[in-house]
């Protein structure tokens, strides 16, 4: 009984006037082309600080480089 459900928690935040974070569409995120497989891949939060250095879409492609 002591915990809030997700819906109740959101309703509480709204009732208190808290601002909700704006949702960003995946189609609006930056993209790059993988240097190994040539497929496009999209920015990920874990790459936030190193996005300029990211060249491969996955560990598999990074390991397959020549």
C-alpha positions as CSV (number, residue, x, y, z in Angstrom):
1,X,0.0,0.0,0.0
2,X,2.9,2.4,0.6
3,X,4.0,2.7,-3.0
4,X,2.6,4.6,-5.9
5,X,1.6,3.1,-9.2
6,X,3.1,4.7,-12.3
7,X,-0.2,6.3,-13.2
8,X,-0.8,7.6,-9.7
9,X,2.7,9.0,-9.6
10,X,2.3,10.9,-12.9
11,X,-1.1,12.2,-11.8
12,X,0.6,13.4,-8.5
13,X,3.3,15.2,-10.5
14,X,0.8,16.9,-12.8
15,X,-1.3,17.9,-9.8
16,X,1.8,19.5,-8.2
17,X,2.5,21.5,-11.3
18,X,5.7,19.6,-12.3
19,X,6.7,19.9,-15.9
20,X,6.9,16.8,-17.9
21,X,10.0,16.2,-20.1
22,X,9.3,16.7,-23.8
23,X,9.4,13.5,-25.8
24,X,11.8,13.5,-28.8
25,X,10.8,11.4,-31.8
26,X,13.3,8.8,-32.9
27,X,13.1,10.2,-36.4
28,X,14.3,13.6,-35.0
29,X,17.5,12.1,-33.6
30,X,20.8,12.4,-35.5
31,X,21.9,9.5,-37.6
32,X,25.2,8.2,-39.0
33,X,26.2,5.5,-41.5
34,X,28.1,2.5,-40.0
35,X,31.6,2.3,-41.3
36,X,31.5,-1.5,-41.5
37,X,28.0,-2.5,-42.7
38,X,26.9,0.7,-44.3
39,X,23.5,0.8,-42.6
40,X,22.2,4.0,-40.9
41,X,22.1,4.0,-37.1
42,X,20.6,6.5,-34.6
43,X,22.0,8.4,-31.7
44,X,21.7,6.7,-28.3
45,X,21.8,8.3,-24.9
46,X,24.9,6.3,-23.9
47,X,26.8,7.9,-26.8
48,X,25.9,11.4,-25.6
49,X,29.4,12.5,-24.7
50,X,31.2,10.6,-27.5
51,X,28.8,11.0,-30.5
52,X,31.5,12.6,-32.6
53,X,33.8,9.6,-32.2
54,X,31.1,6.8,-32.8
55,X,31.7,5.1,-36.2
56,X,30.0,1.7,-35.8
57,X,26.4,0.7,-35.2
58,X,27.3,-2.2,-32.8
59,X,30.0,-4.2,-31.1
60,X,29.8,-6.8,-33.8
61,X,30.5,-4.2,-36.6
62,X,33.3,-2.7,-34.5
63,X,34.9,-6.1,-34.1
64,X,34.5,-6.9,-37.8
65,X,36.5,-3.9,-39.0
66,X,39.4,-4.8,-41.2
